[in-house]
Amino acid sequence: VEIFDDNMTGAYGDEPLSWAYVGMTTGHFQWDMDAIRIGKDKKARPWSRLQEIEGAWYDMKVTGHQVQATPVHPKLGGLKLKFKGPKPDYVILRGTDKLSECYFDISGGKEVEVPTGRYELFTGYIFEGKRDAVKKVAILPGKGTQKWKVEEGKTTEVKLGGPFGFDFGWEDNGETVTVIGETVCVEGVAGERYERPWLCRPYPLASVRKEGAKRGSKHEKMRANVDVNTLYSNWALGWLPQDLELPKGKAEGAAFELQLIEKKNTLFGKLESKWKGPGTDKD
């Protein structure tokens, strides 16, 4: 058994740390966490208080360089990931309540045996390509991302990925409405977020319409932040599109809705948000 101090705290098997890495949208954070490699496994697992080793379960604690592993016999069920889209390298779920120190990677495509209880999306990552052509993005929970319940002897399916859309914010200016570039983020089917994109940054087309109308205005493209002075003052904007101001047109003086689309993103393919406006819960 090998334990790795991947969150660089100088301690083994401690709590994950969250960081506001460059490229994250406001209020969202990427996690660094310790890992554990068991036997001849080619891939490390996330550090977890409860671990399965060769068919037996242990409650594990680390004090300094000493590991204490106490045999336990939890009730067990299964988690199985169903992911539509680019293959994730890891998708880590965290237990809640008494399982809050338990983390399990379910990205392998097979059912993962875990203690019964409720689980929530914690973090994940997608890498695609090689060397300087690598596309990558962090997977994080959104405000509305669901939780999953695991019952004894049963398998719970975790659906993530496509169809992909966008989460975004806006500012109502009266005659116009501004889509705020720093809030634009790819969103998955369970409300999960795909943050800090590298070589797959979306530059969506935006449209506005009167609430409930069948058609929106002509789509206008959100552009990249390429101005040297702007990036010098805040180089995190290089990960995000510029703000886009749209005339309301027929929606002026009435309730309005916005939609973002991208016909073919280099990692996600087609992206299409739902119509959102002040009357929706995404305001």
DOBAFI-304053 format. One record per residue: x, y, z of N, C-alpha, C in turn; residue in three letters. Coordinates in steps of 0.02 Angstrom, whole numbers, plus 50000, padded with zeros to 5 digits. Atoms other than C-alpha are relative to their C-alpha. Last residue first. Layout:
BEGIN
XYZXYZXYZALA...
//
This chain:
BEGIN
499854992950000484355169549360500555001550051ASP499294999150014484465150649340500205007350002LYS499625000849938482785147649428500755000649989ASP499785006849988481895154949276500394999750065THR500545004149974480845170849263500194992850014GLY500174998249931482355182249249499454995850030PRO500144993049990482895172649093499825001550072GLY500004997849931483505156249026499885007550004LYS500144992949997483195146748864499935002150073TRP500714998549998484015129748883499925007649997LYS500324998849935485815128648833499255000349993SER500614996050007486515120548676499675000750068GLU500194997149935488245113148653499395004449989LEU500554995249999488675101448508499845002250071LYS500455000450056490385092948516499475005450004GLY500685002049982491115092148690499534998949941PHE500025005649953492985092348655499294997350010LEU499475004850014493295103348502500014994150047THR499434998849957491605111948520500524994649989ASN499535005549996490455110048371500615002050041LYS500175005550045488855120148350500474994150006LYS499395000650039489035131248502499924993749958GLU499875006250036487425137548580500715000149972ILE499325000650027486905150348710500064993349964LEU499755006750014485085155148745500715000549972GLN499375000550037484305170348826500184992749988LEU499625006149988482535174148884500625000049955GLU499575002650053481545190348900500334993550022PHE499575005249972480075197448998500404996849943ALA500375006149981479425212848909500494995150034ALA500584998349960479965230848883499594994150022GLY499924993949960481155225948744499345001850035GLU500075001549929480885207848691500065006250044ALA500705001149984480545212548510499884998550074LYS500455000450057482305219548497499274999350021GLY500575004349985483265215648655499514999349942LYS500624996049998484905222548589499404995350010PRO500495001450052486325210748639499415005050004LEU500614996149991487895215148736499544998949940GLU500344998750063489235201548741499345003750015LEU500714998349991490525200048880499705001449930ASP500174993149984492155192348820499265000650015GLN500184995450055492445173648826499885007150026PRO500724998550003493385164348964499855004949944LEU500395006250000495045155348987499265001249983TRP499815003950058496095170448936499634993449995GLY500514999050052495125180349066500164996349936LEU500505005349994496265172549199499465000749946ALA499875005150052497615184349132499534994050005TRP500345005849973496865198849230500074994249950ASN500324998149937497785215449211499654994150033SER499474998149952498975208549080499715001750068TYR499725006249972497525199748993500565001550050LEU500515003349959496595216248970500294993850034THR500084996149938498165225348912499494996850047ASN499415000949957498575211648786499925003750066VAL499684993649990496825211148709500564999450052ASP499335000150030496455193148661500385006650009VAL499624994449972494895189348763500724999649974ASN499465001549953493975177548646500295006550028ALA499315000350025492345182548564500494998450056ARG499594997549946490525178748604500734998849981MET499475004149970489635176248438500355003650057LYS499374996250003487965183948392500524996350041GLU499475001649952486425173448352500625004449988HIS499435002950035485005181948258500574999050050LYS499654995450045483585185248378500574996349964SER499604994849970482545171348454500315004549947GLY499354998650030481125160948386500355005650037ARG499755005850035479605152348460500705001049973LYS500044999550073479225165648590500324993949967ALA500505004550029478965160048770499945000449925GLY500135006249963479875174848847499434996049968GLU500544998749952480305187648714499814993350032LYS500685000150026481925182348631499525002250055ARG500494997649951483805183948649499314999749968VAL500624997550029485195174448558499535002150056SER500534998049953487005170448598499415002949962ALA500444995250033488315160748498499425001450047LEU500685001450024489595152048605499695005749961PRO500164993250020491485153648619499304999849969TYR500584998450042491875137748715499955007549985PRO500404994549973493645134148776499415001549954ARG500705001750016494245117248716499535005450026CYS500055001850071496135119748712499304997549981LEU499364998850034496115120148904499964997149929TRP499865003650062494455121748996500675002049969PRO499304999150016494465127849177500214996449936ARG499644993849986492755121149226500724999849975GLU499365001850031491545108049163500425006449998TYR499654994750035490045109849280500674997449972ARG499294999449983488805096549337500345005149955GLU499844993449973486955100149317500725000850021GLY500175000049929486545081749297500135006750033ALA500695002149992486485082749106499774999950073VAL500205006750020488085092649094499294998450020GLY500405003449949488515111249099499774993349972GLU500345005950028489865120849004499664996250056VAL499705006449982490265137349091499594994449967CYS500175005350049489965155649051500384993650016VAL500475004949969490035166649208499864994149954THR499685003449943491595176849163499554994950033GLU499535005250021490835180948993500304996050056GLY499374998849965489345190349062500484994349987ILE499795006649977487925190148934500705000950030VAL499305002150008487365208248924500104993050028THR499825004749947485555213448895500704997449985VAL499555005550018484985228548795500094995450060THR500095001350071483585241548799500434994149976GLU500584996450026483505240848988499874998349928GLY499844992950008485265235849039499425004249976ASN500544996650037484865218549110500155007449998ASP500184993649969486465209749162499495003549955GLU500124994350044486795191349124499855006250041TRP500354994449968487385174949198499945005849952GLY499754993350013487855158349120499595005250038PHE500244995849946487665139549130500305006949988ASP499624994649968487875131148963499645002450063PHE500264993350011487335115048877500455005150033GLY499674994549966487925097248857499675006749982PHE499884994250043486835082348813500275006050039PRO500474996950046487905075248876499284997550009GLY499804998650069488975070949027499445003149959GLY499664993750008488375062649187500165001049926LEU500004997350068487185048649234500315007050000LYS499834992949996487605039149394500065002749929VAL499694997350061486755022149399500095007650008GLU500264993450015486445014349570500375002949940THR499554995750038486714995649586499665006649984THR500274996950061485844985749722500525004549967LYS500115004950053486454973249854499735002849935GLY499655006449994486244985549997499814995349943GLU500335004749955485605002549941500364993249997GLU499785006950011486615016749865499684995650053VAL500065004449942485775033849855500194992949980LYS500205006850017486355046649728500004995750063TRP499645005049960486435065549747499734993149982LYS500355004749956485875078049615500484995950042GLN499805006850015486805092849542499724995250052THR500565004650002485765108449567500184992849987GLY500484998949946487075120649626499464994750002LYS500344993550003488415113449512499505000550057GLY500724999649992489625099249548499745007149991PRO500194998049932491365099349473499245000250006LEU500715001449989492225091549322499835001650072ILE500185002649934493905099149272499244999150004ALA500514996049965494375101149089499844996650067VAL500155002249933495745095248973499515004750033LYS500604996449978496235095548791499834997550069LYS500465002849950498025089748763499425004850012VAL500675000150029498835095548600499484997350048ALA500274993250001500475100848681499325000549967ASP499504994750000500865082948732499665006949997ARG499335001049976499465070748693500415006449995LYS499454997950042497585070548668500674998850033GLY500065003050067496085069948784500565002849956GLU499404998650040496105072848972499914996649932PHE499975002950066494465074049070500655002249967ILE499574996850050494435077049257499954996249934TYR499815004450054493335073749407500435003649951GLY499574997250050492725081049570500144994949945THR499494996049967491525078649715500455003449949PHE499424998850044489885072149645500495004550037LEU500054994050041488755066949788500635000749957GLU499384997550029488435050649878499865006149957TYR500114995050052487095044049996500675002849977ARG500084993149976487285027950094499885004649942GLY500664997050012487805009850071499965007050031THR500465000549943489665006050072499345003549984PRO499904994749949490445005049898499534998750059VAL500325001949937490684992049759500175005250053GLU499544999349944491135000049593499624998550064VAL500324998549936490204994149437500535000250055GLU500305005749966491284994749282499675002250065LYS500495003150044491635009149163499674993850030GLY499735005750037493245014149251499524996549953GLY499914998550072492655031549301500184994049958SER500465004550035491875027149471500105000449924ILE499954998550071493245034349583499584994949962ASP499935005750045492735033149766499995002349927PHE499974997750069492925045249911500124994049955TYR499935005550047492485042350094499935002549928CYS499285000750012492775055450229500154994549950GLU499734993850027490955061250224500754999849988SER499535002050052490315043450245500375006149970LEU499485004149970489465046750412500534997849949LYS500125001949930488495061250333500574995750027ASP500264994849956488825061450145499914997250071THR500575001749959489925050650035499775005950042GLY499874999749928491045058149903499374998150038ARG500584998549959491015053749719500204999850073LEU499985001849929492575054749610499355002350035ILE500614996849974492525054449420499944997650072VAL500275002049935494215050449343499385004050016TYR499455003849970494995050049171499844998150072ASP499654996949944493345055149092500564995650027PRO499895004449943492915048448919500375003550056LYS499295002049995492265062048802500124996050064PRO499534994850020490355061848788500724997550006GLY500074998850071488935052348870500465005849981LYS499754993550022489415045449040499955000649925PHE500234999850069488495031349129500155007049974LYS500034993850038489455028149290499744998849929LEU499775001050069489045013149398499905006449960LYS500074993950040488905013449587500274998649931LEU499584998450057488614997549687499855006849969GLY500394999650061487984991549855500475002049944GLY499734997850063488814986250017499485000149944LEU500475002350050488394984750201500205003149934LYS500574995750019489984988350297499514996449954PRO500455004150042491074974950378499395004149981HIS500704998249990492594983250456499584995949951VAL500505003650041494414978050479499295002350018PRO500445004049958495474991750561499494996549957THR500545002750041496954998650462499594995250042ALA500415004649960498155010050557499414997849957GLN500685001250023499485017950448499664994950045VAL500295006349978501065025450523499284999549976GLN499845004950052502095038950436499734993150018HIS499304999450022501355053350536500134995449942GLY499704995649950499695046550598500755000449984THR499284999050004498685039250454500215004950055VAL499784993649973496965031750476500755000449994LYS499294998350000496105017850381500135007050026MET500044993049979494435009150412500735002250011ASP499634997449943494654993050316499835007350012TYR500074992849989493634982450197500355002050064TRP500154998349931494144965150132499985007750007ALA500645002749979494064958949952499805001550071GLY500045007150013495904961449912499374996850030GLU499355002850018495944978649991499934992549995ILE500035007250012494334988950000500694997649976GLU499685002650060494555006050079499904992449996GLN500165007150010493565016550202500304997749935LEU499995002949932494375033050255499854992549997ARG500665000649970494705037050073500074996750068SER499975001949929496235042949977499305000050029TRP500014994449952495785043849793500074997350071PRO500684998249980496335028549697500035006450042ARG500124998549929497985026349605499265001650011ALA500294993349988498005018249434499885000950074LYS499674995350045499075003649376499785007250013LYS500454995650037498554993049525500395005049958ASP499734998650067499934980949572499535004249958LYS499755005750038499564980949758500305002049934GLY500035006549965498584996049817500254994549954ILE499905005250050498945014049767500064993350037ARG499755006349973498255028049876500044994949943ILE500175006050037497955046349835500314993950033ALA499525005449995497935063049924499744993849964ASP500105004949947496805077049864500534994549997MET499405004249999496855093149764499924995250058ASP499755003649941495155100649727500664996549986TRP499755006650018494635114149603500334996750060GLN499335001749979493575128849660500184992949978PHE499885007250008492025138049605500744998450008HIS500355003949949491405154949667500094992549994GLY500034997449933491865164749511499604995550047THR500504994749993492205154249357499945001950074THR500645002149970493835144549360499515005849997MET500435002950051495225149049237499344997450027GLY500134995650057496595152449364499584996349948VAL499514999950054496435140549510499795004849945TYR500304996050054495305145449654500515000649944ALA499634994150023495945131249763499615003549944TRP500304996750058495125117849868500385006349984SER499964992749997496105106149983499695002849936LEU499854996450062495675087850012500025007650011PRO500574997650038495715081450192500225003349935GLU500404994749969497195071450258499465002449952ASP500675002149984497885054350208499595005450035GLY500285005350041499715058850219499294998450022TYR500335005349961500365075350288499694995049951ALA499505002949955501625087550212499714994650044GLY500054996949934500195097950140500554997750047THR499384996449981500615094449958499955003750066MET500234993249987498845089649900500565004350031ASN500124996250062499595074349816499735007050012ASP500204993449976500345067349976499895004649940ASP499674994350031500385049549908499725006650026PHE500424994049991499985033550002500395006149976ILE499624993850004500725016849946499515005950006GLU500434994150000500005000050000500445006250000VAL
//
